[in-house]
Amino acid sequence: MTQAAHRPLLVAFLVMLMVPAGGCSAVNRLSMIGERPAMSSIDDPTAAHG
């Protein structure tokens, strides 16, 4: 096989490696639908000691 013939195989292999990594995040985000996002407290930097 030539290098041009190997390119689609390489692309397919890289896609197969990336899909599971993105899938974990997608499943986590889908499970959080309808929930309010966690908010952090607001701190006034001018009131800090120092």
PDB file of all heavy atoms in Angstrom:
ATOM      1  N   MET A   1       0.840  -1.189   0.000  1.00  0.00           N
ATOM      2  CA  MET A   1       0.000   0.000   0.000  1.00  0.00           C
ATOM      3  C   MET A   1       0.880   1.246   0.000  1.00  0.00           C
ATOM      4  O   MET A   1       1.925   1.273   0.624  1.00  0.00           O
ATOM      5  CB  MET A   1      -0.884   0.039   1.237  1.00  0.00           C
ATOM      6  CG  MET A   1      -1.955  -1.036   1.277  1.00  0.00           C
ATOM      7  SD  MET A   1      -2.929  -0.891   2.785  1.00  0.00           S
ATOM      8  CE  MET A   1      -4.439  -0.336   2.102  1.00  0.00           C
ATOM      9  N   THR A   2       0.409   2.248  -0.658  1.00  0.00           N
ATOM     10  CA  THR A   2       1.143   3.505  -0.697  1.00  0.00           C
ATOM     11  C   THR A   2       0.783   4.362   0.510  1.00  0.00           C
ATOM     12  O   THR A   2      -0.134   4.048   1.265  1.00  0.00           O
ATOM     13  CB  THR A   2       0.814   4.278  -1.993  1.00  0.00           C
ATOM     14  OG1 THR A   2      -0.564   4.619  -1.964  1.00  0.00           O
ATOM     15  CG2 THR A   2       1.119   3.450  -3.226  1.00  0.00           C
ATOM     16  N   GLN A   3       1.524   5.460   0.662  1.00  0.00           N
ATOM     17  CA  GLN A   3       1.231   6.354   1.783  1.00  0.00           C
ATOM     18  C   GLN A   3      -0.155   6.954   1.647  1.00  0.00           C
ATOM     19  O   GLN A   3      -0.835   7.181   2.643  1.00  0.00           O
ATOM     20  CB  GLN A   3       2.272   7.466   1.854  1.00  0.00           C
ATOM     21  CG  GLN A   3       3.560   7.028   2.487  1.00  0.00           C
ATOM     22  CD  GLN A   3       4.489   8.202   2.695  1.00  0.00           C
ATOM     23  OE1 GLN A   3       4.349   9.222   2.043  1.00  0.00           O
ATOM     24  NE2 GLN A   3       5.432   8.036   3.595  1.00  0.00           N
ATOM     25  N   ALA A   4      -0.597   7.227   0.425  1.00  0.00           N
ATOM     26  CA  ALA A   4      -1.931   7.791   0.220  1.00  0.00           C
ATOM     27  C   ALA A   4      -3.007   6.803   0.649  1.00  0.00           C
ATOM     28  O   ALA A   4      -4.066   7.195   1.128  1.00  0.00           O
ATOM     29  CB  ALA A   4      -2.114   8.181  -1.239  1.00  0.00           C
ATOM     30  N   ALA A   5      -2.740   5.527   0.501  1.00  0.00           N
ATOM     31  CA  ALA A   5      -3.718   4.510   0.902  1.00  0.00           C
ATOM     32  C   ALA A   5      -3.747   4.340   2.425  1.00  0.00           C
ATOM     33  O   ALA A   5      -4.760   3.951   2.983  1.00  0.00           O
ATOM     34  CB  ALA A   5      -3.387   3.184   0.232  1.00  0.00           C
ATOM     35  N   HIS A   6      -2.647   4.651   3.086  1.00  0.00           N
ATOM     36  CA  HIS A   6      -2.584   4.513   4.541  1.00  0.00           C
ATOM     37  C   HIS A   6      -3.259   5.676   5.262  1.00  0.00           C
ATOM     38  O   HIS A   6      -3.657   5.547   6.412  1.00  0.00           O
ATOM     39  CB  HIS A   6      -1.123   4.425   5.006  1.00  0.00           C
ATOM     40  CG  HIS A   6      -0.490   3.112   4.733  1.00  0.00           C
ATOM     41  ND1 HIS A   6      -0.684   2.031   5.556  1.00  0.00           N
ATOM     42  CD2 HIS A   6       0.326   2.690   3.732  1.00  0.00           C
ATOM     43  CE1 HIS A   6      -0.014   1.002   5.075  1.00  0.00           C
ATOM     44  NE2 HIS A   6       0.613   1.371   3.966  1.00  0.00           N
ATOM     45  N   ARG A   7      -3.387   6.820   4.608  1.00  0.00           N
ATOM     46  CA  ARG A   7      -3.935   8.001   5.263  1.00  0.00           C
ATOM     47  C   ARG A   7      -5.361   7.783   5.791  1.00  0.00           C
ATOM     48  O   ARG A   7      -5.642   8.125   6.937  1.00  0.00           O
ATOM     49  CB  ARG A   7      -3.892   9.208   4.328  1.00  0.00           C
ATOM     50  CG  ARG A   7      -4.265  10.491   5.038  1.00  0.00           C
ATOM     51  CD  ARG A   7      -3.876  11.711   4.264  1.00  0.00           C
ATOM     52  NE  ARG A   7      -2.522  11.748   3.806  1.00  0.00           N
ATOM     53  CZ  ARG A   7      -1.492  12.212   4.510  1.00  0.00           C
ATOM     54  NH1 ARG A   7      -1.686  12.649   5.724  1.00  0.00           N
ATOM     55  NH2 ARG A   7      -0.290  12.232   4.001  1.00  0.00           N
ATOM     56  N   PRO A   8      -6.297   7.219   5.017  1.00  0.00           N
ATOM     57  CA  PRO A   8      -7.648   6.986   5.575  1.00  0.00           C
ATOM     58  C   PRO A   8      -7.627   6.039   6.774  1.00  0.00           C
ATOM     59  O   PRO A   8      -8.402   6.210   7.718  1.00  0.00           O
ATOM     60  CB  PRO A   8      -8.434   6.374   4.416  1.00  0.00           C
ATOM     61  CG  PRO A   8      -7.697   6.788   3.195  1.00  0.00           C
ATOM     62  CD  PRO A   8      -6.265   6.904   3.591  1.00  0.00           C
ATOM     63  N   LEU A   9      -6.735   5.064   6.770  1.00  0.00           N
ATOM     64  CA  LEU A   9      -6.629   4.157   7.910  1.00  0.00           C
ATOM     65  C   LEU A   9      -6.130   4.902   9.143  1.00  0.00           C
ATOM     66  O   LEU A   9      -6.621   4.679  10.252  1.00  0.00           O
ATOM     67  CB  LEU A   9      -5.680   3.001   7.576  1.00  0.00           C
ATOM     68  CG  LEU A   9      -6.160   2.044   6.487  1.00  0.00           C
ATOM     69  CD1 LEU A   9      -5.072   1.033   6.167  1.00  0.00           C
ATOM     70  CD2 LEU A   9      -7.426   1.347   6.922  1.00  0.00           C
ATOM     71  N   LEU A  10      -5.176   5.798   8.952  1.00  0.00           N
ATOM     72  CA  LEU A  10      -4.659   6.585  10.060  1.00  0.00           C
ATOM     73  C   LEU A  10      -5.736   7.501  10.627  1.00  0.00           C
ATOM     74  O   LEU A  10      -5.911   7.609  11.837  1.00  0.00           O
ATOM     75  CB  LEU A  10      -3.449   7.405   9.608  1.00  0.00           C
ATOM     76  CG  LEU A  10      -2.828   8.323  10.655  1.00  0.00           C
ATOM     77  CD1 LEU A  10      -2.284   7.515  11.829  1.00  0.00           C
ATOM     78  CD2 LEU A  10      -1.742   9.169  10.037  1.00  0.00           C
ATOM     79  N   VAL A  11      -6.481   8.148   9.744  1.00  0.00           N
ATOM     80  CA  VAL A  11      -7.563   9.039  10.182  1.00  0.00           C
ATOM     81  C   VAL A  11      -8.620   8.245  10.943  1.00  0.00           C
ATOM     82  O   VAL A  11      -9.088   8.670  12.004  1.00  0.00           O
ATOM     83  CB  VAL A  11      -8.178   9.789   8.978  1.00  0.00           C
ATOM     84  CG1 VAL A  11      -9.440  10.520   9.386  1.00  0.00           C
ATOM     85  CG2 VAL A  11      -7.162  10.750   8.384  1.00  0.00           C
ATOM     86  N   ALA A  12      -8.993   7.094  10.431  1.00  0.00           N
ATOM     87  CA  ALA A  12      -9.990   6.262  11.102  1.00  0.00           C
ATOM     88  C   ALA A  12      -9.497   5.816  12.476  1.00  0.00           C
ATOM     89  O   ALA A  12     -10.254   5.819  13.451  1.00  0.00           O
ATOM     90  CB  ALA A  12     -10.325   5.046  10.245  1.00  0.00           C
ATOM     91  N   PHE A  13      -8.228   5.472  12.572  1.00  0.00           N
ATOM     92  CA  PHE A  13      -7.653   5.058  13.853  1.00  0.00           C
ATOM     93  C   PHE A  13      -7.673   6.209  14.857  1.00  0.00           C
ATOM     94  O   PHE A  13      -8.043   6.018  16.017  1.00  0.00           O
ATOM     95  CB  PHE A  13      -6.221   4.561  13.638  1.00  0.00           C
ATOM     96  CG  PHE A  13      -5.532   4.157  14.897  1.00  0.00           C
ATOM     97  CD1 PHE A  13      -5.884   2.989  15.551  1.00  0.00           C
ATOM     98  CD2 PHE A  13      -4.531   4.946  15.438  1.00  0.00           C
ATOM     99  CE1 PHE A  13      -5.256   2.619  16.727  1.00  0.00           C
ATOM    100  CE2 PHE A  13      -3.898   4.582  16.599  1.00  0.00           C
ATOM    101  CZ  PHE A  13      -4.258   3.414  17.248  1.00  0.00           C
ATOM    102  N   LEU A  14      -7.300   7.396  14.416  1.00  0.00           N
ATOM    103  CA  LEU A  14      -7.291   8.551  15.316  1.00  0.00           C
ATOM    104  C   LEU A  14      -8.704   8.915  15.774  1.00  0.00           C
ATOM    105  O   LEU A  14      -8.913   9.270  16.930  1.00  0.00           O
ATOM    106  CB  LEU A  14      -6.628   9.745  14.633  1.00  0.00           C
ATOM    107  CG  LEU A  14      -5.125   9.599  14.395  1.00  0.00           C
ATOM    108  CD1 LEU A  14      -4.591  10.785  13.596  1.00  0.00           C
ATOM    109  CD2 LEU A  14      -4.376   9.438  15.695  1.00  0.00           C
ATOM    110  N   VAL A  15      -9.674   8.807  14.885  1.00  0.00           N
ATOM    111  CA  VAL A  15     -11.067   9.086  15.252  1.00  0.00           C
ATOM    112  C   VAL A  15     -11.547   8.071  16.283  1.00  0.00           C
ATOM    113  O   VAL A  15     -12.214   8.428  17.255  1.00  0.00           O
ATOM    114  CB  VAL A  15     -11.974   9.099  14.009  1.00  0.00           C
ATOM    115  CG1 VAL A  15     -13.439   9.083  14.386  1.00  0.00           C
ATOM    116  CG2 VAL A  15     -11.657  10.314  13.149  1.00  0.00           C
ATOM    117  N   MET A  16     -11.179   6.812  16.095  1.00  0.00           N
ATOM    118  CA  MET A  16     -11.583   5.779  17.044  1.00  0.00           C
ATOM    119  C   MET A  16     -10.962   6.014  18.417  1.00  0.00           C
ATOM    120  O   MET A  16     -11.555   5.665  19.434  1.00  0.00           O
ATOM    121  CB  MET A  16     -11.188   4.398  16.521  1.00  0.00           C
ATOM    122  CG  MET A  16     -12.069   3.932  15.399  1.00  0.00           C
ATOM    123  SD  MET A  16     -11.652   2.338  14.636  1.00  0.00           S
ATOM    124  CE  MET A  16     -10.597   1.520  15.739  1.00  0.00           C
ATOM    125  N   LEU A  17      -9.787   6.620  18.469  1.00  0.00           N
ATOM    126  CA  LEU A  17      -9.164   6.931  19.749  1.00  0.00           C
ATOM    127  C   LEU A  17      -9.841   8.111  20.430  1.00  0.00           C
ATOM    128  O   LEU A  17      -9.946   8.158  21.648  1.00  0.00           O
ATOM    129  CB  LEU A  17      -7.677   7.250  19.559  1.00  0.00           C
ATOM    130  CG  LEU A  17      -6.765   6.080  19.286  1.00  0.00           C
ATOM    131  CD1 LEU A  17      -5.345   6.579  19.044  1.00  0.00           C
ATOM    132  CD2 LEU A  17      -6.775   5.090  20.427  1.00  0.00           C
ATOM    133  N   MET A  18     -10.317   9.093  19.660  1.00  0.00           N
ATOM    134  CA  MET A  18     -10.883  10.312  20.225  1.00  0.00           C
ATOM    135  C   MET A  18     -12.343  10.157  20.637  1.00  0.00           C
ATOM    136  O   MET A  18     -12.805  10.837  21.544  1.00  0.00           O
ATOM    137  CB  MET A  18     -10.757  11.464  19.229  1.00  0.00           C
ATOM    138  CG  MET A  18      -9.330  11.900  19.019  1.00  0.00           C
ATOM    139  SD  MET A  18      -9.143  13.359  17.994  1.00  0.00           S
ATOM    140  CE  MET A  18     -10.040  12.946  16.533  1.00  0.00           C
ATOM    141  N   VAL A  19     -13.091   9.284  19.994  1.00  0.00           N
ATOM    142  CA  VAL A  19     -14.521   9.140  20.268  1.00  0.00           C
ATOM    143  C   VAL A  19     -14.799   8.740  21.716  1.00  0.00           C
ATOM    144  O   VAL A  19     -15.640   9.360  22.370  1.00  0.00           O
ATOM    145  CB  VAL A  19     -15.175   8.167  19.267  1.00  0.00           C
ATOM    146  CG1 VAL A  19     -16.551   7.734  19.716  1.00  0.00           C
ATOM    147  CG2 VAL A  19     -15.254   8.825  17.895  1.00  0.00           C
ATOM    148  N   PRO A  20     -14.124   7.752  22.289  1.00  0.00           N
ATOM    149  CA  PRO A  20     -14.419   7.405  23.684  1.00  0.00           C
ATOM    150  C   PRO A  20     -14.109   8.542  24.659  1.00  0.00           C
ATOM    151  O   PRO A  20     -14.813   8.722  25.640  1.00  0.00           O
ATOM    152  CB  PRO A  20     -13.517   6.200  23.969  1.00  0.00           C
ATOM    153  CG  PRO A  20     -13.238   5.613  22.645  1.00  0.00           C
ATOM    154  CD  PRO A  20     -13.215   6.777  21.687  1.00  0.00           C
ATOM    155  N   ALA A  21     -13.086   9.309  24.400  1.00  0.00           N
ATOM    156  CA  ALA A  21     -12.733  10.410  25.300  1.00  0.00           C
ATOM    157  C   ALA A  21     -13.834  11.467  25.307  1.00  0.00           C
ATOM    158  O   ALA A  21     -14.187  12.004  26.350  1.00  0.00           O
ATOM    159  CB  ALA A  21     -11.405  11.019  24.881  1.00  0.00           C
ATOM    160  N   GLY A  22     -14.392  11.777  24.160  1.00  0.00           N
ATOM    161  CA  GLY A  22     -15.480  12.744  24.084  1.00  0.00           C
ATOM    162  C   GLY A  22     -16.787  12.170  24.585  1.00  0.00           C
ATOM    163  O   GLY A  22     -17.638  12.897  25.082  1.00  0.00           O
ATOM    164  N   GLY A  23     -16.949  10.885  24.483  1.00  0.00           N
ATOM    165  CA  GLY A  23     -18.182  10.239  24.910  1.00  0.00           C
ATOM    166  C   GLY A  23     -18.393  10.307  26.408  1.00  0.00           C
ATOM    167  O   GLY A  23     -19.518  10.461  26.879  1.00  0.00           O
ATOM    168  N   CYS A  24     -17.334  10.225  27.179  1.00  0.00           N
ATOM    169  CA  CYS A  24     -17.459  10.277  28.638  1.00  0.00           C
ATOM    170  C   CYS A  24     -18.004  11.635  29.073  1.00  0.00           C
ATOM    171  O   CYS A  24     -18.867  11.716  29.928  1.00  0.00           O
ATOM    172  CB  CYS A  24     -16.104  10.034  29.299  1.00  0.00           C
ATOM    173  SG  CYS A  24     -15.483   8.364  29.056  1.00  0.00           S
ATOM    174  N   SER A  25     -17.490  12.672  28.466  1.00  0.00           N
ATOM    175  CA  SER A  25     -17.951  14.010  28.811  1.00  0.00           C
ATOM    176  C   SER A  25     -19.396  14.215  28.376  1.00  0.00           C
ATOM    177  O   SER A  25     -20.177  14.844  29.090  1.00  0.00           O
ATOM    178  CB  SER A  25     -17.052  15.051  28.147  1.00  0.00           C
ATOM    179  OG  SER A  25     -17.523  16.343  28.405  1.00  0.00           O
ATOM    180  N   ALA A  26     -19.748  13.701  27.225  1.00  0.00           N
ATOM    181  CA  ALA A  26     -21.109  13.872  26.719  1.00  0.00           C
ATOM    182  C   ALA A  26     -22.117  13.170  27.618  1.00  0.00           C
ATOM    183  O   ALA A  26     -23.181  13.718  27.903  1.00  0.00           O
ATOM    184  CB  ALA A  26     -21.205  13.344  25.292  1.00  0.00           C
ATOM    185  N   VAL A  27     -21.792  11.982  28.075  1.00  0.00           N
ATOM    186  CA  VAL A  27     -22.703  11.243  28.953  1.00  0.00           C
ATOM    187  C   VAL A  27     -22.869  11.996  30.270  1.00  0.00           C
ATOM    188  O   VAL A  27     -23.980  12.106  30.799  1.00  0.00           O
ATOM    189  CB  VAL A  27     -22.181   9.808  29.202  1.00  0.00           C
ATOM    190  CG1 VAL A  27     -22.968   9.128  30.302  1.00  0.00           C
ATOM    191  CG2 VAL A  27     -22.244   8.998  27.923  1.00  0.00           C
ATOM    192  N   ASN A  28     -21.782  12.542  30.795  1.00  0.00           N
ATOM    193  CA  ASN A  28     -21.847  13.305  32.037  1.00  0.00           C
ATOM    194  C   ASN A  28     -22.714  14.552  31.856  1.00  0.00           C
ATOM    195  O   ASN A  28     -23.533  14.867  32.709  1.00  0.00           O
ATOM    196  CB  ASN A  28     -20.438  13.706  32.481  1.00  0.00           C
ATOM    197  CG  ASN A  28     -20.438  14.365  33.836  1.00  0.00           C
ATOM    198  OD1 ASN A  28     -21.339  14.150  34.631  1.00  0.00           O
ATOM    199  ND2 ASN A  28     -19.421  15.159  34.090  1.00  0.00           N
ATOM    200  N   ARG A  29     -22.550  15.250  30.757  1.00  0.00           N
ATOM    201  CA  ARG A  29     -23.347  16.455  30.514  1.00  0.00           C
ATOM    202  C   ARG A  29     -24.821  16.124  30.312  1.00  0.00           C
ATOM    203  O   ARG A  29     -25.692  16.863  30.753  1.00  0.00           O
ATOM    204  CB  ARG A  29     -22.811  17.209  29.310  1.00  0.00           C
ATOM    205  CG  ARG A  29     -21.498  17.881  29.592  1.00  0.00           C
ATOM    206  CD  ARG A  29     -20.996  18.591  28.380  1.00  0.00           C
ATOM    207  NE  ARG A  29     -19.708  19.169  28.646  1.00  0.00           N
ATOM    208  CZ  ARG A  29     -19.372  20.388  28.304  1.00  0.00           C
ATOM    209  NH1 ARG A  29     -20.226  21.156  27.683  1.00  0.00           N
ATOM    210  NH2 ARG A  29     -18.180  20.845  28.580  1.00  0.00           N
ATOM    211  N   LEU A  30     -25.105  15.024  29.639  1.00  0.00           N
ATOM    212  CA  LEU A  30     -26.500  14.633  29.433  1.00  0.00           C
ATOM    213  C   LEU A  30     -27.167  14.268  30.755  1.00  0.00           C
ATOM    214  O   LEU A  30     -28.362  14.516  30.937  1.00  0.00           O
ATOM    215  CB  LEU A  30     -26.587  13.454  28.462  1.00  0.00           C
ATOM    216  CG  LEU A  30     -26.330  13.792  27.004  1.00  0.00           C
ATOM    217  CD1 LEU A  30     -26.281  12.516  26.174  1.00  0.00           C
ATOM    218  CD2 LEU A  30     -27.392  14.733  26.468  1.00  0.00           C
ATOM    219  N   SER A  31     -26.403  13.718  31.686  1.00  0.00           N
ATOM    220  CA  SER A  31     -26.982  13.353  32.972  1.00  0.00           C
ATOM    221  C   SER A  31     -27.295  14.585  33.813  1.00  0.00           C
ATOM    222  O   SER A  31     -28.063  14.504  34.764  1.00  0.00           O
ATOM    223  CB  SER A  31     -26.039  12.430  33.741  1.00  0.00           C
ATOM    224  OG  SER A  31     -24.893  13.140  34.167  1.00  0.00           O
ATOM    225  N   MET A  32     -26.709  15.733  33.483  1.00  0.00           N
ATOM    226  CA  MET A  32     -26.912  16.959  34.264  1.00  0.00           C
ATOM    227  C   MET A  32     -27.979  17.875  33.671  1.00  0.00           C
ATOM    228  O   MET A  32     -28.173  18.984  34.156  1.00  0.00           O
ATOM    229  CB  MET A  32     -25.588  17.718  34.375  1.00  0.00           C
ATOM    230  CG  MET A  32     -24.557  16.954  35.167  1.00  0.00           C
ATOM    231  SD  MET A  32     -22.907  17.693  35.351  1.00  0.00           S
ATOM    232  CE  MET A  32     -22.978  19.277  34.661  1.00  0.00           C
ATOM    233  N   ILE A  33     -28.696  17.422  32.650  1.00  0.00           N
ATOM    234  CA  ILE A  33     -29.737  18.248  32.040  1.00  0.00           C
ATOM    235  C   ILE A  33     -30.839  18.500  33.059  1.00  0.00           C
ATOM    236  O   ILE A  33     -31.306  17.591  33.731  1.00  0.00           O
ATOM    237  CB  ILE A  33     -30.315  17.573  30.781  1.00  0.00           C
ATOM    238  CG1 ILE A  33     -29.287  17.601  29.672  1.00  0.00           C
ATOM    239  CG2 ILE A  33     -31.603  18.238  30.340  1.00  0.00           C
ATOM    240  CD1 ILE A  33     -29.720  16.929  28.397  1.00  0.00           C
ATOM    241  N   GLY A  34     -31.242  19.755  33.177  1.00  0.00           N
ATOM    242  CA  GLY A  34     -32.298  20.129  34.099  1.00  0.00           C
ATOM    243  C   GLY A  34     -31.804  20.547  35.469  1.00  0.00           C
ATOM    244  O   GLY A  34     -32.566  21.082  36.266  1.00  0.00           O
ATOM    245  N   GLU A  35     -30.532  20.296  35.775  1.00  0.00           N
ATOM    246  CA  GLU A  35     -29.978  20.694  37.063  1.00  0.00           C
ATOM    247  C   GLU A  35     -29.365  22.083  36.957  1.00  0.00           C
ATOM    248  O   GLU A  35     -28.904  22.487  35.899  1.00  0.00           O
ATOM    249  CB  GLU A  35     -28.893  19.703  37.506  1.00  0.00           C
ATOM    250  CG  GLU A  35     -29.422  18.314  37.764  1.00  0.00           C
ATOM    251  CD  GLU A  35     -28.315  17.364  38.186  1.00  0.00           C
ATOM    252  OE1 GLU A  35     -27.199  17.822  38.489  1.00  0.00           O
ATOM    253  OE2 GLU A  35     -28.573  16.160  38.187  1.00  0.00           O
ATOM    254  N   ARG A  36     -29.372  22.790  38.066  1.00  0.00           N
ATOM    255  CA  ARG A  36     -28.751  24.115  38.095  1.00  0.00           C
ATOM    256  C   ARG A  36     -27.239  23.943  38.219  1.00  0.00           C
ATOM    257  O   ARG A  36     -26.773  23.063  38.942  1.00  0.00           O
ATOM    258  CB  ARG A  36     -29.274  24.920  39.270  1.00  0.00           C
ATOM    259  CG  ARG A  36     -30.777  25.115  39.200  1.00  0.00           C
ATOM    260  CD  ARG A  36     -31.216  26.004  40.285  1.00  0.00           C
ATOM    261  NE  ARG A  36     -31.496  27.287  39.622  1.00  0.00           N
ATOM    262  CZ  ARG A  36     -31.790  28.400  40.234  1.00  0.00           C
ATOM    263  NH1 ARG A  36     -31.832  28.438  41.529  1.00  0.00           N
ATOM    264  NH2 ARG A  36     -32.036  29.492  39.561  1.00  0.00           N
ATOM    265  N   PRO A  37     -26.477  24.787  37.547  1.00  0.00           N
ATOM    266  CA  PRO A  37     -25.016  24.686  37.671  1.00  0.00           C
ATOM    267  C   PRO A  37     -24.549  25.127  39.051  1.00  0.00           C
ATOM    268  O   PRO A  37     -25.179  25.973  39.692  1.00  0.00           O
ATOM    269  CB  PRO A  37     -24.501  25.644  36.596  1.00  0.00           C
ATOM    270  CG  PRO A  37     -25.629  26.564  36.300  1.00  0.00           C
ATOM    271  CD  PRO A  37     -26.888  25.812  36.600  1.00  0.00           C
ATOM    272  N   ALA A  38     -23.465  24.547  39.504  1.00  0.00           N
ATOM    273  CA  ALA A  38     -22.904  24.916  40.808  1.00  0.00           C
ATOM    274  C   ALA A  38     -22.310  26.314  40.712  1.00  0.00           C
ATOM    275  O   ALA A  38     -21.580  26.630  39.779  1.00  0.00           O
ATOM    276  CB  ALA A  38     -21.832  23.919  41.208  1.00  0.00           C
ATOM    277  N   MET A  39     -22.645  27.158  41.668  1.00  0.00           N
ATOM    278  CA  MET A  39     -22.146  28.529  41.693  1.00  0.00           C
ATOM    279  C   MET A  39     -21.129  28.684  42.819  1.00  0.00           C
ATOM    280  O   MET A  39     -21.311  28.149  43.909  1.00  0.00           O
ATOM    281  CB  MET A  39     -23.294  29.521  41.920  1.00  0.00           C
ATOM    282  CG  MET A  39     -24.344  29.487  40.858  1.00  0.00           C
ATOM    283  SD  MET A  39     -23.686  30.253  39.382  1.00  0.00           S
ATOM    284  CE  MET A  39     -25.117  30.213  38.355  1.00  0.00           C
ATOM    285  N   SER A  40     -20.088  29.425  42.534  1.00  0.00           N
ATOM    286  CA  SER A  40     -19.109  29.718  43.578  1.00  0.00           C
ATOM    287  C   SER A  40     -19.453  31.057  44.225  1.00  0.00           C
ATOM    288  O   SER A  40     -20.150  31.887  43.640  1.00  0.00           O
ATOM    289  CB  SER A  40     -17.690  29.764  42.993  1.00  0.00           C
ATOM    290  OG  SER A  40     -17.628  30.779  42.009  1.00  0.00           O
ATOM    291  N   SER A  41     -18.955  31.252  45.431  1.00  0.00           N
ATOM    292  CA  SER A  41     -19.253  32.492  46.135  1.00  0.00           C
ATOM    293  C   SER A  41     -18.455  33.651  45.521  1.00  0.00           C
ATOM    294  O   SER A  41     -17.377  33.446  44.951  1.00  0.00           O
ATOM    295  CB  SER A  41     -18.931  32.368  47.611  1.00  0.00           C
ATOM    296  OG  SER A  41     -17.534  32.133  47.766  1.00  0.00           O
ATOM    297  N   ILE A  42     -18.987  34.835  45.646  1.00  0.00           N
ATOM    298  CA  ILE A  42     -18.326  36.023  45.134  1.00  0.00           C
ATOM    299  C   ILE A  42     -17.552  36.668  46.276  1.00  0.00           C
ATOM    300  O   ILE A  42     -18.116  36.978  47.326  1.00  0.00           O
ATOM    301  CB  ILE A  42     -19.347  37.013  44.550  1.00  0.00           C
ATOM    302  CG1 ILE A  42     -20.095  36.353  43.399  1.00  0.00           C
ATOM    303  CG2 ILE A  42     -18.660  38.280  44.094  1.00  0.00           C
ATOM    304  CD1 ILE A  42     -21.224  37.189  42.861  1.00  0.00           C
ATOM    305  N   ASP A  43     -16.264  36.851  46.083  1.00  0.00           N
ATOM    306  CA  ASP A  43     -15.413  37.467  47.094  1.00  0.00           C
ATOM    307  C   ASP A  43     -14.978  38.836  46.610  1.00  0.00           C
ATOM    308  O   ASP A  43     -14.595  39.017  45.454  1.00  0.00           O
ATOM    309  CB  ASP A  43     -14.175  36.603  47.363  1.00  0.00           C
ATOM    310  CG  ASP A  43     -14.547  35.235  47.907  1.00  0.00           C
ATOM    311  OD1 ASP A  43     -15.510  35.151  48.682  1.00  0.00           O
ATOM    312  OD2 ASP A  43     -13.861  34.261  47.553  1.00  0.00           O
ATOM    313  N   ASP A  44     -15.010  39.819  47.511  1.00  0.00           N
ATOM    314  CA  ASP A  44     -14.597  41.179  47.173  1.00  0.00           C
ATOM    315  C   ASP A  44     -13.079  41.273  47.365  1.00  0.00           C
ATOM    316  O   ASP A  44     -12.578  41.199  48.485  1.00  0.00           O
ATOM    317  CB  ASP A  44     -15.301  42.175  48.114  1.00  0.00           C
ATOM    318  CG  ASP A  44     -14.974  43.615  47.764  1.00  0.00           C
ATOM    319  OD1 ASP A  44     -14.306  43.847  46.739  1.00  0.00           O
ATOM    320  OD2 ASP A  44     -15.402  44.499  48.520  1.00  0.00           O
ATOM    321  N   PRO A  45     -12.319  41.429  46.282  1.00  0.00           N
ATOM    322  CA  PRO A  45     -10.859  41.464  46.400  1.00  0.00           C
ATOM    323  C   PRO A  45     -10.354  42.710  47.133  1.00  0.00           C
ATOM    324  O   PRO A  45      -9.260  42.710  47.676  1.00  0.00           O
ATOM    325  CB  PRO A  45     -10.367  41.448  44.956  1.00  0.00           C
ATOM    326  CG  PRO A  45     -11.518  41.895  44.140  1.00  0.00           C
ATOM    327  CD  PRO A  45     -12.753  41.535  44.894  1.00  0.00           C
ATOM    328  N   THR A  46     -11.166  43.772  47.186  1.00  0.00           N
ATOM    329  CA  THR A  46     -10.715  44.981  47.875  1.00  0.00           C
ATOM    330  C   THR A  46     -10.829  44.836  49.381  1.00  0.00           C
ATOM    331  O   THR A  46     -10.205  45.580  50.126  1.00  0.00           O
ATOM    332  CB  THR A  46     -11.527  46.215  47.412  1.00  0.00           C
ATOM    333  OG1 THR A  46     -12.903  46.004  47.715  1.00  0.00           O
ATOM    334  CG2 THR A  46     -11.351  46.438  45.932  1.00  0.00           C
ATOM    335  N   ALA A  47     -11.610  43.888  49.858  1.00  0.00           N
ATOM    336  CA  ALA A  47     -11.779  43.687  51.292  1.00  0.00           C
ATOM    337  C   ALA A  47     -10.760  42.694  51.852  1.00  0.00           C
ATOM    338  O   ALA A  47     -10.692  42.486  53.052  1.00  0.00           O
ATOM    339  CB  ALA A  47     -13.190  43.181  51.583  1.00  0.00           C
ATOM    340  N   ALA A  48      -9.932  42.105  50.991  1.00  0.00           N
ATOM    341  CA  ALA A  48      -8.947  41.119  51.444  1.00  0.00           C
ATOM    342  C   ALA A  48      -7.817  41.818  52.193  1.00  0.00           C
ATOM    343  O   ALA A  48      -7.434  42.939  51.870  1.00  0.00           O
ATOM    344  CB  ALA A  48      -8.387  40.353  50.254  1.00  0.00           C
ATOM    345  N   HIS A  49      -7.288  41.142  53.211  1.00  0.00           N
ATOM    346  CA  HIS A  49      -6.193  41.697  53.981  1.00  0.00           C
ATOM    347  C   HIS A  49      -4.898  41.580  53.178  1.00  0.00           C
ATOM    348  O   HIS A  49      -4.662  40.579  52.523  1.00  0.00           O
ATOM    349  CB  HIS A  49      -6.038  40.941  55.311  1.00  0.00           C
ATOM    350  CG  HIS A  49      -7.246  41.080  56.184  1.00  0.00           C
ATOM    351  ND1 HIS A  49      -7.557  42.252  56.815  1.00  0.00           N
ATOM    352  CD2 HIS A  49      -8.224  40.195  56.513  1.00  0.00           C
ATOM    353  CE1 HIS A  49      -8.678  42.082  57.510  1.00  0.00           C
ATOM    354  NE2 HIS A  49      -9.102  40.829  57.343  1.00  0.00           N
ATOM    355  N   GLY A  50      -4.075  42.574  53.253  1.00  0.00           N
ATOM    356  CA  GLY A  50      -2.786  42.446  52.599  1.00  0.00           C
ATOM    357  C   GLY A  50      -2.427  43.653  51.902  1.00  0.00           C
ATOM    358  O   GLY A  50      -1.705  44.051  51.195  1.00  0.00           O
TER     359      GLY A  50
END
